[in-house]
Amino acid sequence: MKTYPTEKNVVDRLFGWWYFLAAPQPVADDASLREREFVRKGRFTSIILFAEILYHLLILVGVLIEGINSALIAVLPTILFFVVSLVANRLGYVRIAAIVTFISVEVSMCLSILSSSLVPGGLMIYHLQTLSILVQPDLIAISLFPAIVSIPLGLFNCIFSIGVLAILPKSVALLQLLATQGFLTYSSTVSVQLVVLLVSWVWVSSASQEMKRANRAEEVNKLS
C-alpha cells in the first residue's frame, strides 16, 4: 500500500518529545482519516495539558513562596488530575482526558475565585481582574469540545462571574464601585469572556472546516 509522508510542522518538531510522553501513539501515514484525526486531537490535548501544568506549577511555586497555604487546596489536586489526564491521553482515552482537563481547570479557577472572598474584608477591587482567569476554561472548552457543548460551558462562567459580584462578601470600596458604576463593572467583567468565547469559537470553527476540506482533498488525491 502506498504511503503519503506527513510533513511535520513547527509545533510537531517542538513538542515531539512531549507527544512521546503524553499523546497517543502515532499511526502510519496511510492510516484512515479517522485514525489520523484521533491522533491529532490527542496531540492537541497534550499541548493544552502541557500549558496548564506549566501554569499551575508556576502558581504552586508562587503559593509556596508567599506562604498562602489555603491556595494549595485548589492547586495540588488540580496538578494531580492533570497527571491522570496525561495517562489517559497517552493510553488513547482522548475524550476522557479532555473532560478531566476541563473539569480540573474549571473547578480550580472557581475555587480560586471563591477563596478570594474569604480574605478579611471580602472581595477587593483588585479581585475583579481575578475573574479573567475563567477565560482559560473557556478556551479549553472551545478547543476540545463541539460548539454545542462549549458555548453553554463558556456562558456558565459568565453567569458565575455575575454571581460572584452579586453574592460574595465585598469590601467597602468594591461596594461603592458597584453602587456608582455597577453596570460598567458587571459588563466589563463579562464582556471579556464573551469576546474571547465568540472570537475563539469563530476561529476554531473556521479552522475545523478548512481542515475537513484539506482532509477530503487528501483522500481524493489518494484515490486518484
GUKOL-608253 format. One record per atom (N, C-alpha, C): residue in three letters; atom name; residue number from 1; x, y, z. Coordinates in steps of 0.02 Angstrom, whole numbers, m for minus. Layout:
<recs>
REC  rest  atom   nr       x       y       z
REC   ALA    CA  NUM       X       Y       Z
...
</recs>
This chain:
<recs>
REC  rest  atom   nr       x       y       z
REC   MET     N    1      42     m60       0
REC   MET    CA    1       0       0       0
REC   MET     C    1      44      62       0
REC   LYS     N    2      26     109     m43
REC   LYS    CA    2      66     170     m48
REC   LYS     C    2      55     214      12
REC   THR     N    3     107     243      38
REC   THR    CA    3     101     289      94
REC   THR     C    3     115     360      73
REC   TYR     N    4      88     405     111
REC   TYR    CA    4      97     477      97
REC   TYR     C    4     128     509     158
REC   PRO     N    5     192     525     155
REC   PRO    CA    5     226     552     214
REC   PRO     C    5     194     616     238
REC   THR     N    6     186     621     302
REC   THR    CA    6     157     681     332
REC   THR     C    6     213     729     352
REC   GLU     N    7     208     790     325
REC   GLU    CA    7     259     840     341
REC   GLU     C    7     248     867     411
REC   LYS     N    8     301     869     450
REC   LYS    CA    8     296     894     518
REC   LYS     C    8     300     970     518
REC   ASN     N    9     255    1001     555
REC   ASN    CA    9     258    1073     561
REC   ASN     C    9     302    1093     620
REC   VAL     N   10     305    1158     633
REC   VAL    CA   10     349    1183     687
REC   VAL     C   10     327    1157     754
REC   VAL     N   11     261    1155     765
REC   VAL    CA   11     235    1131     830
REC   VAL     C   11     254    1058     841
REC   ASP     N   12     247    1017     789
REC   ASP    CA   12     263     946     796
REC   ASP     C   12     337     937     811
REC   ARG     N   13     380     976     780
REC   ARG    CA   13     452     971     794
REC   ARG     C   13     468     993     865
REC   LEU     N   14     434    1045     887
REC   LEU    CA   14     448    1073     953
REC   LEU     C   14     423    1027    1009
REC   PHE     N   15     365     996     998
REC   PHE    CA   15     335     955    1050
REC   PHE     C   15     339     880    1037
REC   GLY     N   16     384     860     992
REC   GLY    CA   16     391     789     978
REC   GLY     C   16     406     748    1040
REC   TRP     N   17     450     773    1082
REC   TRP    CA   17     467     737    1144
REC   TRP     C   17     407     732    1191
REC   TRP     N   18     365     784    1190
REC   TRP    CA   18     307     784    1234
REC   TRP     C   18     253     737    1207
REC   TYR     N   19     245     734    1142
REC   TYR    CA   19     199     686    1112
REC   TYR     C   19     216     615    1134
REC   PHE     N   20     281     601    1136
REC   PHE    CA   20     303     533    1155
REC   PHE     C   20     281     516    1226
REC   LEU     N   21     278     566    1270
REC   LEU    CA   21     260     555    1339
REC   LEU     C   21     185     559    1352
REC   ALA     N   22     150     603    1316
REC   ALA    CA   22      81     620    1336
REC   ALA     C   22      28     611    1282
REC   ALA     N   23      46     595    1221
REC   ALA    CA   23      m3     590    1167
REC   ALA     C   23     m10     517    1145
REC   PRO     N   24     m66     501    1112
REC   PRO    CA   24     m75     433    1087
REC   PRO     C   24     m19     415    1038
REC   GLN     N   25      m7     351    1030
REC   GLN    CA   25      44     328     984
REC   GLN     C   25      28     349     913
REC   PRO     N   26      78     370     874
REC   PRO    CA   26      65     391     805
REC   PRO     C   26      43     332     762
REC   VAL     N   27       8     348     708
REC   VAL    CA   27     m14     297     661
REC   VAL     C   27      24     305     595
REC   ALA     N   28      18     255     553
REC   ALA    CA   28      52     257     488
REC   ALA     C   28      25     313     445
REC   ASP     N   29      66     336     399
REC   ASP    CA   29      46     391     355
REC   ASP     C   29     m14     372     311
REC   ASP     N   30     m22     308     299
REC   ASP    CA   30     m78     286     257
REC   ASP     C   30    m138     262     299
REC   ALA     N   31    m138     279     363
REC   ALA    CA   31    m194     261     407
REC   ALA     C   31    m257     299     385
REC   SER     N   32    m313     275     410
REC   SER    CA   32    m377     307     392
REC   SER     C   32    m380     378     419
REC   LEU     N   33    m424     417     388
REC   LEU    CA   33    m432     487     410
REC   LEU     C   33    m454     490     483
REC   ARG     N   34    m497     445     503
REC   ARG    CA   34    m521     443     572
REC   ARG     C   34    m464     431     621
REC   GLU     N   35    m419     385     604
REC   GLU    CA   35    m363     370     648
REC   GLU     C   35    m315     429     654
REC   ARG     N   36    m302     461     598
REC   ARG    CA   36    m257     519     599
REC   ARG     C   36    m288     578     636
REC   GLU     N   37    m353     586     630
REC   GLU    CA   37    m388     639     666
REC   GLU     C   37    m386     626     741
REC   PHE     N   38    m392     562     759
REC   PHE    CA   38    m389     543     829
REC   PHE     C   38    m321     561     860
REC   VAL     N   39    m267     547     823
REC   VAL    CA   39    m200     563     847
REC   VAL     C   39    m191     639     851
REC   ARG     N   40    m218     675     802
REC   ARG    CA   40    m212     748     803
REC   ARG     C   40    m245     778     865
REC   LYS     N   41    m305     754     881
REC   LYS    CA   41    m341     779     941
REC   LYS     C   41    m302     761    1004
REC   GLY     N   42    m274     701    1005
REC   GLY    CA   42    m235     681    1063
REC   GLY     C   42    m174     725    1073
REC   ARG     N   43    m141     742    1018
REC   ARG    CA   43     m82     786    1023
REC   ARG     C   43    m102     856    1045
REC   PHE     N   44    m158     880    1018
REC   PHE    CA   44    m181     947    1038
REC   PHE     C   44    m199     949    1112
REC   THR     N   45    m232     895    1135
REC   THR    CA   45    m249     890    1206
REC   THR     C   45    m186     890    1249
REC   SER     N   46    m134     855    1225
REC   SER    CA   46     m72     852    1264
REC   SER     C   46     m38     920    1269
REC   ILE     N   47     m43     961    1216
REC   ILE    CA   47     m14    1028    1218
REC   ILE     C   47     m51    1072    1268
REC   ILE     N   48    m118    1066    1269
REC   ILE    CA   48    m156    1104    1319
REC   ILE     C   48    m136    1083    1389
REC   LEU     N   49    m128    1018    1399
REC   LEU    CA   49    m106     993    1465
REC   LEU     C   49     m37    1020    1483
REC   PHE     N   50       7    1023    1434
REC   PHE    CA   50      75    1049    1446
REC   PHE     C   50      71    1122    1471
REC   ALA     N   51      30    1162    1437
REC   ALA    CA   51      23    1233    1456
REC   ALA     C   51      m8    1240    1525
REC   GLU     N   52     m59    1200    1539
REC   GLU    CA   52     m92    1205    1604
REC   GLU     C   52     m48    1180    1661
REC   ILE     N   53     m11    1127    1649
REC   ILE    CA   53      35    1102    1701
REC   ILE     C   53      88    1154    1716
REC   LEU     N   54     116    1184    1664
REC   LEU    CA   54     167    1236    1674
REC   LEU     C   54     138    1295    1712
REC   TYR     N   55      78    1316    1694
REC   TYR    CA   55      45    1372    1727
REC   TYR     C   55      34    1357    1801
REC   HIS     N   56       7    1298    1816
REC   HIS    CA   56      m8    1281    1885
REC   HIS     C   56      55    1267    1926
REC   LEU     N   57     108    1244    1895
REC   LEU    CA   57     171    1236    1931
REC   LEU     C   57     199    1304    1951
REC   LEU     N   58     193    1353    1907
REC   LEU    CA   58     215    1420    1924
REC   LEU     C   58     173    1449    1980
REC   ILE     N   59     107    1436    1978
REC   ILE    CA   59      63    1458    2032
REC   ILE     C   59      83    1424    2097
REC   LEU     N   60      99    1360    2093
REC   LEU    CA   60     119    1322    2153
REC   LEU     C   60     182    1352    2184
REC   VAL     N   61     230    1369    2142
REC   VAL    CA   61     292    1399    2167
REC   VAL     C   61     277    1466    2201
REC   GLY     N   62     234    1506    2169
REC   GLY    CA   62     216    1570    2199
REC   GLY     C   62     180    1562    2265
REC   VAL     N   63     135    1512    2268
REC   VAL    CA   63      98    1499    2330
REC   VAL     C   63     145    1479    2386
REC   LEU     N   64     194    1436    2370
REC   LEU    CA   64     241    1413    2420
REC   LEU     C   64     286    1470    2444
REC   ILE     N   65     307    1512    2398
REC   ILE    CA   65     350    1568    2416
REC   ILE     C   65     313    1618    2460
REC   GLU     N   66     250    1632    2441
REC   GLU    CA   66     210    1681    2479
REC   GLU     C   66     180    1651    2543
REC   GLY     N   67     182    1585    2548
REC   GLY    CA   67     155    1553    2607
REC   GLY     C   67      79    1554    2611
REC   ILE     N   68      46    1553    2552
REC   ILE    CA   68     m28    1553    2550
REC   ILE     C   68     m51    1481    2551
REC   ASN     N   69     m53    1451    2609
REC   ASN    CA   69     m68    1380    2614
REC   ASN     C   69    m139    1363    2592
REC   SER     N   70    m186    1409    2600
REC   SER    CA   70    m255    1395    2580
REC   SER     C   70    m262    1382    2506
REC   ALA     N   71    m218    1411    2466
REC   ALA    CA   71    m221    1402    2394
REC   ALA     C   71    m198    1333    2372
REC   LEU     N   72    m162    1298    2415
REC   LEU    CA   72    m139    1231    2399
REC   LEU     C   72    m197    1183    2389
REC   ILE     N   73    m253    1197    2422
REC   ILE    CA   73    m313    1155    2417
REC   ILE     C   73    m337    1151    2345
REC   ALA     N   74    m329    1205    2307
REC   ALA    CA   74    m351    1206    2237
REC   ALA     C   74    m296    1184    2189
REC   VAL     N   75    m233    1202    2204
REC   VAL    CA   75    m179    1191    2157
REC   VAL     C   75    m156    1118    2155
REC   LEU     N   76    m143    1089    2213
REC   LEU    CA   76    m115    1021    2214
REC   LEU     C   76    m162     969    2184
REC   PRO     N   77    m227     967    2203
REC   PRO    CA   77    m271     918    2170
REC   PRO     C   77    m276     928    2095
REC   THR     N   78    m273     991    2072
REC   THR    CA   78    m278    1005    2001
REC   THR     C   78    m219     974    1964
REC   ILE     N   79    m159     982    1991
REC   ILE    CA   79     m99     953    1959
REC   ILE     C   79    m105     877    1958
REC   LEU     N   80    m131     848    2012
REC   LEU    CA   80    m141     776    2015
REC   LEU     C   80    m188     752    1961
REC   PHE     N   81    m243     788    1950
REC   PHE    CA   81    m290     770    1898
REC   PHE     C   81    m259     778    1828
REC   PHE     N   82    m214     827    1821
REC   PHE    CA   82    m179     834    1757
REC   PHE     C   82    m138     772    1742
REC   VAL     N   83    m108     743    1793
REC   VAL    CA   83     m69     682    1784
REC   VAL     C   83    m115     625    1761
REC   VAL     N   84    m174     621    1790
REC   VAL    CA   84    m223     571    1769
REC   VAL     C   84    m242     582    1695
REC   SER     N   85    m251     645    1676
REC   SER    CA   85    m267     661    1606
REC   SER     C   85    m211     640    1559
REC   LEU     N   86    m149     652    1581
REC   LEU    CA   86     m92     633    1540
REC   LEU     C   86     m91     558    1527
REC   VAL     N   87    m102     520    1580
REC   VAL    CA   87    m101     447    1573
REC   VAL     C   87    m158     425    1527
REC   ALA     N   88    m218     452    1537
REC   ALA    CA   88    m275     434    1496
REC   ALA     C   88    m263     452    1422
REC   ASN     N   89    m235     511    1411
REC   ASN    CA   89    m222     534    1342
REC   ASN     C   89    m171     489    1309
REC   ARG     N   90    m119     471    1345
REC   ARG    CA   90     m66     428    1318
REC   ARG     C   90     m93     359    1300
REC   LEU     N   91    m141     334    1340
REC   LEU    CA   91    m170     268    1328
REC   LEU     C   91    m224     269    1274
REC   GLY     N   92    m240     327    1249
REC   GLY    CA   92    m288     332    1195
REC   GLY     C   92    m358     352    1216
REC   TYR     N   93    m368     368    1279
REC   TYR    CA   93    m433     391    1303
REC   TYR     C   93    m435     467    1298
REC   VAL     N   94    m435     491    1237
REC   VAL    CA   94    m427     563    1225
REC   VAL     C   94    m487     602    1251
REC   ARG     N   95    m548     577    1240
REC   ARG    CA   95    m607     613    1263
REC   ARG     C   95    m608     617    1339
REC   ILE     N   96    m591     562    1373
REC   ILE    CA   96    m588     563    1446
REC   ILE     C   96    m536     614    1470
REC   ALA     N   97    m478     614    1437
REC   ALA    CA   97    m426     662    1455
REC   ALA     C   97    m450     734    1447
REC   ALA     N   98    m487     747    1393
REC   ALA    CA   98    m512     815    1381
REC   ALA     C   98    m562     835    1436
REC   ILE     N   99    m606     789    1454
REC   ILE    CA   99    m657     804    1505
REC   ILE     C   99    m624     817    1573
REC   VAL     N  100    m577     773    1592
REC   VAL    CA  100    m543     781    1657
REC   VAL     C  100    m504     847    1658
REC   THR     N  101    m472     863    1602
REC   THR    CA  101    m433     925    1598
REC   THR     C  101    m478     986    1608
REC   PHE     N  102    m534     987    1571
REC   PHE    CA  102    m579    1044    1577
REC   PHE     C  102    m607    1051    1648
REC   ILE     N  103    m631     995    1676
REC   ILE    CA  103    m660     998    1743
REC   ILE     C  103    m608    1020    1794
REC   SER     N  104    m547     996    1787
REC   SER    CA  104    m494    1014    1834
REC   SER     C  104    m480    1088    1832
REC   VAL     N  105    m474    1116    1772
REC   VAL    CA  105    m460    1188    1765
REC   VAL     C  105    m519    1229    1789
REC   GLU     N  106    m580    1208    1769
REC   GLU    CA  106    m640    1245    1789
REC   GLU     C  106    m648    1248    1865
REC   VAL     N  107    m642    1190    1897
REC   VAL    CA  107    m650    1188    1969
REC   VAL     C  107    m595    1227    2004
REC   SER     N  108    m533    1220    1979
REC   SER    CA  108    m477    1256    2009
REC   SER     C  108    m487    1331    2005
REC   MET     N  109    m508    1356    1947
REC   MET    CA  109    m518    1428    1938
REC   MET     C  109    m575    1453    1982
REC   CYS     N  110    m630    1415    1984
REC   CYS    CA  110    m687    1436    2025
REC   CYS     C  110    m669    1436    2099
REC   LEU     N  111    m633    1385    2122
REC   LEU    CA  111    m612    1383    2192
REC   LEU     C  111    m566    1441    2208
REC   SER     N  112    m522    1457    2161
REC   SER    CA  112    m476    1513    2172
REC   SER     C  112    m514    1579    2180
REC   ILE     N  113    m565    1588    2139
REC   ILE    CA  113    m606    1649    2143
REC   ILE     C  113    m646    1650    2208
REC   LEU     N  114    m676    1594    2225
REC   LEU    CA  114    m716    1590    2287
REC   LEU     C  114    m673    1601    2349
REC   SER     N  115    m611    1576    2347
REC   SER    CA  115    m567    1585    2405
REC   SER     C  115    m547    1658    2415
REC   SER     N  116    m551    1697    2360
REC   SER    CA  116    m534    1768    2366
REC   SER     C  116    m582    1804    2412
REC   SER     N  117    m644    1779    2416
REC   SER    CA  117    m693    1812    2459
REC   SER     C  117    m682    1796    2532
REC   LEU     N  118    m638    1748    2547
REC   LEU    CA  118    m627    1728    2616
REC   LEU     C  118    m576    1772    2651
REC   VAL     N  119    m542    1815    2613
REC   VAL    CA  119    m494    1860    2644
REC   VAL     C  119    m531    1911    2687
REC   PRO     N  120    m499    1937    2738
REC   PRO    CA  120    m532    1987    2781
REC   PRO     C  120    m557    2047    2740
REC   GLY     N  121    m619    2063    2748
REC   GLY    CA  121    m647    2120    2710
REC   GLY     C  121    m683    2100    2647
REC   GLY     N  122    m677    2036    2626
REC   GLY    CA  122    m711    2013    2566
REC   GLY     C  122    m675    2032    2502
REC   LEU     N  123    m710    2028    2447
REC   LEU    CA  123    m680    2043    2382
REC   LEU     C  123    m658    2116    2377
REC   MET     N  124    m597    2125    2353
REC   MET    CA  124    m571    2192    2342
REC   MET     C  124    m578    2210    2268
REC   ILE     N  125    m567    2273    2253
REC   ILE    CA  125    m571    2296    2184
REC   ILE     C  125    m521    2259    2140
REC   TYR     N  126    m462    2246    2166
REC   TYR    CA  126    m411    2212    2126
REC   TYR     C  126    m430    2140    2111
REC   HIS     N  127    m478    2113    2148
REC   HIS    CA  127    m501    2045    2135
REC   HIS     C  127    m541    2041    2070
REC   LEU     N  128    m563    2098    2044
REC   LEU    CA  128    m602    2097    1982
REC   LEU     C  128    m561    2066    1925
REC   GLN     N  129    m496    2079    1925
REC   GLN    CA  129    m454    2051    1873
REC   GLN     C  129    m446    1975    1880
REC   THR     N  130    m459    1950    1941
REC   THR    CA  130    m455    1877    1951
REC   THR     C  130    m508    1841    1911
REC   LEU     N  131    m564    1873    1899
REC   LEU    CA  131    m618    1841    1861
REC   LEU     C  131    m597    1826    1789
REC   SER     N  132    m546    1860    1765
REC   SER    CA  132    m523    1849    1696
REC   SER     C  132    m491    1781    1687
REC   ILE     N  133    m472    1747    1742
REC   ILE    CA  133    m440    1682    1734
REC   ILE     C  133    m490    1630    1708
REC   LEU     N  134    m555    1645    1711
REC   LEU    CA  134    m605    1599    1684
REC   LEU     C  134    m601    1595    1608
REC   VAL     N  135    m562    1638    1577
REC   VAL    CA  135    m550    1633    1505
REC   VAL     C  135    m515    1567    1488
REC   GLN     N  136    m474    1542    1534
REC   GLN    CA  136    m438    1480    1520
REC   GLN     C  136    m484    1421    1508
REC   PRO     N  137    m531    1405    1554
REC   PRO    CA  137    m576    1350    1539
REC   PRO     C  137    m621    1363    1479
REC   ASP     N  138    m636    1427    1466
REC   ASP    CA  138    m675    1444    1405
REC   ASP     C  138    m637    1421    1343
REC   LEU     N  139    m572    1437    1340
REC   LEU    CA  139    m532    1419    1282
REC   LEU     C  139    m524    1344    1276
REC   ILE     N  140    m516    1310    1333
REC   ILE    CA  140    m510    1237    1331
REC   ILE     C  140    m574    1206    1305
REC   ALA     N  141    m632    1231    1328
REC   ALA    CA  141    m696    1204    1306
REC   ALA     C  141    m705    1214    1231
REC   ILE     N  142    m689    1273    1206
REC   ILE    CA  142    m696    1287    1134
REC   ILE     C  142    m649    1243    1093
REC   SER     N  143    m589    1230    1119
REC   SER    CA  143    m539    1193    1081
REC   SER     C  143    m552    1118    1081
REC   LEU     N  144    m579    1091    1135
REC   LEU    CA  144    m583    1018    1142
REC   LEU     C  144    m652     989    1132
REC   PHE     N  145    m704    1031    1136
REC   PHE    CA  145    m772    1004    1132
REC   PHE     C  145    m811    1036    1075
REC   PRO     N  146    m863    1002    1051
REC   PRO    CA  146    m906    1032     999
REC   PRO     C  146    m939    1096    1025
REC   ALA     N  147    m957    1139     978
REC   ALA    CA  147    m986    1204     997
REC   ALA     C  147   m1049    1196    1039
REC   ILE     N  148   m1088    1144    1025
REC   ILE    CA  148   m1150    1134    1061
REC   ILE     C  148   m1137    1122    1136
REC   VAL     N  149   m1077    1101    1153
REC   VAL    CA  149   m1058    1090    1223
REC   VAL     C  149   m1019    1149    1250
REC   SER     N  150    m972    1174    1210
REC   SER    CA  150    m926    1225    1234
REC   SER     C  150    m959    1292    1246
REC   ILE     N  151   m1007    1311    1205
REC   ILE    CA  151   m1040    1376    1214
REC   ILE     C  151   m1077    1380    1281
REC   PRO     N  152   m1119    1330    1300
REC   PRO    CA  152   m1150    1333    1366
REC   PRO     C  152   m1100    1334    1424
REC   LEU     N  153   m1044    1298    1416
REC   LEU    CA  153    m993    1298    1468
REC   LEU     C  153    m964    1368    1477
REC   GLY     N  154    m951    1401    1420
REC   GLY    CA  154    m925    1469    1424
REC   GLY     C  154    m975    1518    1453
REC   LEU     N  155   m1038    1510    1435
REC   LEU    CA  155   m1090    1555    1462
REC   LEU     C  155   m1099    1544    1537
REC   PHE     N  156   m1089    1482    1560
REC   PHE    CA  156   m1093    1469    1632
REC   PHE     C  156   m1042    1512    1669
REC   ASN     N  157    m982    1519    1642
REC   ASN    CA  157    m930    1558    1675
REC   ASN     C  157    m950    1632    1679
REC   CYS     N  158    m986    1656    1628
REC   CYS    CA  158   m1010    1725    1630
REC   CYS     C  158   m1061    1733    1687
REC   ILE     N  159   m1107    1685    1693
REC   ILE    CA  159   m1157    1687    1746
REC   ILE     C  159   m1123    1680    1815
REC   PHE     N  160   m1071    1637    1818
REC   PHE    CA  160   m1035    1629    1880
REC   PHE     C  160   m1002    1694    1901
REC   SER     N  161    m973    1730    1854
REC   SER    CA  161    m941    1794    1869
REC   SER     C  161    m991    1844    1897
REC   ILE     N  162   m1049    1847    1866
REC   ILE    CA  162   m1102    1892    1890
REC   ILE     C  162   m1123    1872    1961
REC   GLY     N  163   m1130    1807    1973
REC   GLY    CA  163   m1149    1783    2039
REC   GLY     C  163   m1098    1800    2092
REC   VAL     N  164   m1034    1796    2074
REC   VAL    CA  164    m980    1812    2120
REC   VAL     C  164    m986    1885    2143
REC   LEU     N  165    m996    1930    2095
REC   LEU    CA  165   m1001    2001    2112
REC   LEU     C  165   m1065    2017    2149
REC   ALA     N  166   m1117    1979    2137
REC   ALA    CA  166   m1182    1994    2168
REC   ALA     C  166   m1190    1965    2237
REC   ILE     N  167   m1159    1907    2250
REC   ILE    CA  167   m1173    1870    2311
REC   ILE     C  167   m1117    1871    2362
REC   LEU     N  168   m1055    1862    2340
REC   LEU    CA  168   m1000    1853    2387
REC   LEU     C  168    m987    1917    2427
REC   PRO     N  169    m958    1910    2487
REC   PRO    CA  169    m941    1969    2528
REC   PRO     C  169    m893    2015    2491
REC   LYS     N  170    m905    2080    2498
REC   LYS    CA  170    m864    2129    2462
REC   LYS     C  170    m840    2183    2510
REC   SER     N  171    m784    2212    2491
REC   SER    CA  171    m756    2267    2531
REC   SER     C  171    m798    2329    2521
REC   VAL     N  172    m787    2378    2565
REC   VAL    CA  172    m824    2441    2559
REC   VAL     C  172    m809    2475    2493
REC   ALA     N  173    m746    2473    2472
REC   ALA    CA  173    m726    2506    2410
REC   ALA     C  173    m761    2475    2350
REC   LEU     N  174    m765    2408    2349
REC   LEU    CA  174    m798    2374    2293
REC   LEU     C  174    m873    2387    2295
REC   LEU     N  175    m903    2389    2354
REC   LEU    CA  175    m974    2405    2359
REC   LEU     C  175    m989    2475    2332
REC   GLN     N  176    m945    2523    2347
REC   GLN    CA  176    m953    2590    2322
REC   GLN     C  176    m946    2592    2246
REC   LEU     N  177    m899    2553    2220
REC   LEU    CA  177    m889    2550    2147
REC   LEU     C  177    m951    2522    2113
REC   LEU     N  178    m979    2469    2141
REC   LEU    CA  178   m1039    2439    2112
REC   LEU     C  178   m1099    2485    2118
REC   ALA     N  179   m1100    2525    2170
REC   ALA    CA  179   m1156    2571    2179
REC   ALA     C  179   m1154    2629    2129
REC   THR     N  180   m1095    2650    2111
REC   THR    CA  180   m1087    2707    2066
REC   THR     C  180   m1076    2687    1993
REC   GLN     N  181   m1043    2630    1983
REC   GLN    CA  181   m1027    2607    1915
REC   GLN     C  181   m1043    2533    1907
REC   GLY     N  182   m1102    2514    1932
REC   GLY    CA  182   m1120    2443    1933
REC   GLY     C  182   m1124    2412    1864
REC   PHE     N  183   m1160    2446    1818
REC   PHE    CA  183   m1167    2417    1751
REC   PHE     C  183   m1100    2410    1716
REC   LEU     N  184   m1058    2462    1722
REC   LEU    CA  184    m992    2460    1690
REC   LEU     C  184    m949    2404    1719
REC   THR     N  185    m953    2395    1784
REC   THR    CA  185    m913    2343    1817
REC   THR     C  185    m934    2273    1795
REC   TYR     N  186    m999    2262    1796
REC   TYR    CA  186   m1025    2196    1776
REC   TYR     C  186   m1012    2183    1701
REC   SER     N  187   m1026    2232    1660
REC   SER    CA  187   m1019    2222    1587
REC   SER     C  187    m947    2212    1567
REC   SER     N  188    m901    2249    1598
REC   SER    CA  188    m830    2241    1580
REC   SER     C  188    m804    2173    1601
REC   THR     N  189    m830    2148    1658
REC   THR    CA  189    m809    2082    1682
REC   THR     C  189    m833    2026    1635
REC   VAL     N  190    m895    2032    1612
REC   VAL    CA  190    m924    1980    1570
REC   VAL     C  190    m903    1987    1497
REC   SER     N  191    m894    2049    1474
REC   SER    CA  191    m880    2060    1403
REC   SER     C  191    m814    2029    1382
REC   VAL     N  192    m765    2028    1426
REC   VAL    CA  192    m700    1997    1409
REC   VAL     C  192    m710    1923    1392
REC   GLN     N  193    m749    1889    1434
REC   GLN    CA  193    m761    1818    1421
REC   GLN     C  193    m803    1807    1359
REC   LEU     N  194    m853    1850    1347
REC   LEU    CA  194    m895    1842    1288
REC   LEU     C  194    m856    1853    1224
REC   VAL     N  195    m812    1904    1224
REC   VAL    CA  195    m772    1918    1164
REC   VAL     C  195    m725    1860    1150
REC   VAL     N  196    m690    1836    1202
REC   VAL    CA  196    m645    1780    1193
REC   VAL     C  196    m682    1718    1170
REC   LEU     N  197    m741    1706    1199
REC   LEU    CA  197    m782    1649    1181
REC   LEU     C  197    m803    1652    1108
REC   LEU     N  198    m828    1709    1087
REC   LEU    CA  198    m853    1717    1018
REC   LEU     C  198    m796    1713     967
REC   VAL     N  199    m743    1751     979
REC   VAL    CA  199    m687    1751     931
REC   VAL     C  199    m655    1682     926
REC   SER     N  200    m645    1649     983
REC   SER    CA  200    m615    1582     983
REC   SER     C  200    m660    1532     947
REC   TRP     N  201    m726    1537     959
REC   TRP    CA  201    m772    1491     926
REC   TRP     C  201    m771    1500     850
REC   VAL     N  202    m770    1562     827
REC   VAL    CA  202    m768    1576     755
REC   VAL     C  202    m702    1550     726
REC   TRP     N  203    m647    1562     760
REC   TRP    CA  203    m582    1541     735
REC   TRP     C  203    m576    1465     733
REC   VAL     N  204    m598    1431     786
REC   VAL    CA  204    m594    1358     788
REC   VAL     C  204    m640    1327     736
REC   SER     N  205    m700    1354     729
REC   SER    CA  205    m747    1328     679
REC   SER     C  205    m720    1336     609
REC   SER     N  206    m690    1394     595
REC   SER    CA  206    m660    1406     529
REC   SER     C  206    m602    1359     516
REC   ALA     N  207    m558    1351     566
REC   ALA    CA  207    m501    1306     558
REC   ALA     C  207    m523    1234     549
REC   SER     N  208    m577    1215     584
REC   SER    CA  208    m602    1147     578
REC   SER     C  208    m630    1133     508
REC   GLN     N  209    m665    1182     481
REC   GLN    CA  209    m692    1175     413
REC   GLN     C  209    m636    1169     362
REC   GLU     N  210    m585    1211     370
REC   GLU    CA  210    m528    1208     323
REC   GLU     C  210    m492    1141     328
REC   MET     N  211    m486    1115     388
REC   MET    CA  211    m453    1051     398
REC   MET     C  211    m493     994     365
REC   LYS     N  212    m559     998     372
REC   LYS    CA  212    m601     947     340
REC   LYS     C  212    m595     949     265
REC   ARG     N  213    m593    1009     236
REC   ARG    CA  213    m585    1015     164
REC   ARG     C  213    m517     988     142
REC   ALA     N  214    m465    1003     181
REC   ALA    CA  214    m399     978     164
REC   ALA     C  214    m396     902     168
REC   ASN     N  215    m429     874     219
REC   ASN    CA  215    m429     802     226
REC   ASN     C  215    m467     768     169
REC   ARG     N  216    m523     799     148
REC   ARG    CA  216    m560     771      91
REC   ARG     C  216    m519     773      28
REC   ALA     N  217    m484     829      18
REC   ALA    CA  217    m441     835     m41
REC   ALA     C  217    m386     782     m40
REC   GLU     N  218    m359     769      19
REC   GLU    CA  218    m306     718      26
REC   GLU     C  218    m333     649      10
REC   GLU     N  219    m394     634      33
REC   GLU    CA  219    m424     569      19
REC   GLU     C  219    m437     560     m54
REC   VAL     N  220    m461     613     m88
REC   VAL    CA  220    m471     610    m160
REC   VAL     C  220    m406     599    m196
REC   ASN     N  221    m353     633    m172
REC   ASN    CA  221    m287     626    m203
REC   ASN     C  221    m261     554    m196
REC   LYS     N  222    m276     522    m141
REC   LYS    CA  222    m253     453    m132
REC   LYS     C  222    m289     404    m178
REC   LEU     N  223    m353     420    m192
REC   LEU    CA  223    m392     376    m235
REC   LEU     C  223    m378     386    m309
REC   SER     N  224    m348     442    m325
REC   SER    CA  224    m335     457    m396
REC   SER     C  224    m271     424    m420
</recs>
